[in-house]
């Protein structure tokens, strides 16, 4: 839970776009689905590598969680909800 708390505080303190934060937010909010079982940053920490159930990978850019105050607020809401489920 501490990890989410620390991430949440960094997002609250953010005043502009940060791809690094966007990646951390996507990793924290990831839920396995029918196609992907996990996600991690790539070696350069610039994109996300999703691990497929078949063993392969898909690479994507992170969602723009920090691009605007409205998007940061949405990320804060989702991370707060995630934090509450972990108590």
N, C-alpha and C positions, 0 to 999 in steps of 0.2 A: 504494500500500500504506500510505503514511503516514496517509491519511484513515481507513482501517479501524483502524489502530493507535490513533489519537487517539480515535475513537468507542469502541473497545473499552475504553480507559482511563476514559473518561467513564461508561460503563455500569458498569464495576467500582467506580467511586467513588460511584455513585448509591445513595442510602439511602431513596428513596421514589419515588412515581409522577412521571413527567415525560412529558407528551404530546410535547414537543419531541424528546426522546430517542427515543420510540416512533416518531415520523415518520422520524427519521434511520436508525433500525434497519431499518424497513420498506424505505426507499429502498435501503439498502446490500444487503439480502438479496433484493431483487427480481430475478426471472428472467423474461424474456419467455416468454409462453405462447401458446396458440392464440387468445386474445382480446386480450391487452394487449402492447404493444411497449415501453412505458416507464412510469415513474412519477416524479412530482415533488410537492413540497408545493404547496398552494394559495397564493394571494397572502398570506393572513393566517398561513400556516404552522400551521394548525390541523387540516387534513385532507390527504388524499392524492388527487391527480388522476392517474388511470391513463389513458394514451392507448391507444385501441383501434386495432387493425389497420385498421379502416374509417375512421379519422380522427377519430371522436368521442371523448368522454371519459366516464369513470365517476368519481364522487367518493365516497370512503369515509373513515371514521375509521381511524386507525392501530390495529394490534393492540396490546393492553395488555402490552407487553414489560416494563414497569417496575412493574407493579401490585403485585408481590410479589417476595420474594427468589428463589423458585423460578422465576418467569418471567424475572427478570434473569439467573439462572444459565443458563437455556435460551438467552437471547439471547447471552450470553458464549460459550457452547459453539458456537453457529451462526456468530457473528462470527469466532471463533478458527479454525474450519474454513474459512471463507471466506478469511481471511488466509493460511492455509497453502496454499490453491490458487493464490494470487497470487504466491507466492515463485518 
